[in-house]
Amino acid sequence: MKKLINDPRSVVEESVEGFGMAHADLVEVHLDPLYVTRRGGAVSGKVGLLSGGGSGHEPLHAGFVGQGMLDAAVPGAVFTSPTPDQIVPATQAADGGAGVVHIVKNYTGDVLNFETAAELCQAEGLDVRSVLVNDDVAVEDSLYTAGRRGVAGTVLVEKIAGAAAERGASLDAVESVARRVAQNVRSMGLALTPSTVPHAGKPSFELGDDEIEIGIGIHGEPGRRRVGLEPADALTDHLLTPVLEDLGLASGEKALLLVNGMGGTPISELYIVYRRAAQLLAERGITLERSLVGNYVTSLEMQGCSVTVLRLDEELTALWDAPVRTPALRWGL
């Protein structure tokens, strides 16, 4: 194992501490317990937005803390859910007096720990709502989650709900728009290589030199099937076709396309995938209104990508376009 680390047991803490130093104008890092908040704390009268999950998926979630997106993020150990004793103070720190929305990826540990934290906060009089993200169409019958996994579509939920909160929408309205995005977004990914969790010291699974895992999870969970090495266009077809079929996008509709890198894939290759995905959308009569290409929900150093499609309407498009200023996503400010 070759990694730029010191002690495998302190990777998350040291990484988050460095992240806070690098982006001190945008975020504040709290070390005991570990969580990240928007610089200056909660905005009075604004609905707070919080998300979190296992580390190793950076910039998710801490990279999306800031104006127009999250008010707080809670990083767990690598590929491990954060605990309620982290989530509770982070929720309290995100509260500006108008309630807090938790955005939770659909993994058993995340769901249980965020649920426990929400109950503890509610017992103290804080109104907390939870929105589940389960956009991964690769999951059919999974041993790893209760239903579909939450993957790259989470970024789109966080951005659009964050914009609604920033413009002063009510708790009910922010929760509603977050649910609407979650219901209208689908994703699927593939892996060319595995990733190595620092404390494990070995790859999380094995792939032959000429094998590709279609439908991989962001923690290295098995996908739908393994295929031999194929050109990028064919692999993109394997990802996008089930996404579009599951979403039920029809000719004449509008969409946002996210091509997300898993951490170890050159951006030039992601644009080759984007090129083919855009062609397929055009062939189906779907208007590509907005796009995003880059590493947003990673799996350590895994080589691979995922494709995400969100059905857009005028309101969601306007919220996507709204100003955002975070370490990993910024425009309009």
Secondary structure, DSSP 8 states (H G I E B T S, - for coil): ---S-S-GGGHHHHHHHHHHHHTTTTEEEEETTEEEEETT---TTS-EEEEEEEESSTTTTGGGBSBTSBSEEEEEEETS---HHHHHHHHHHH--SS-EEEEEES-HHHHHHHHHHHHHHHHTT--EEEEEE--BTT-SS-SSSSSS---THHHHHHHHHHHHHHTT--HHHHHHHHHHHHHTEEEEEEESS--B-TTT-SBSS---TTEEEET--TT----SEEEE---HHHHHHHHHHHHHHHHT--TT-EEEEEEEE-BSS-HHHHHHHHHHHHHHHHHTT-EEEEEEEE-SS--TTB-EEEEEEEEE-HHHHHHHHS-EE-SS-EE--
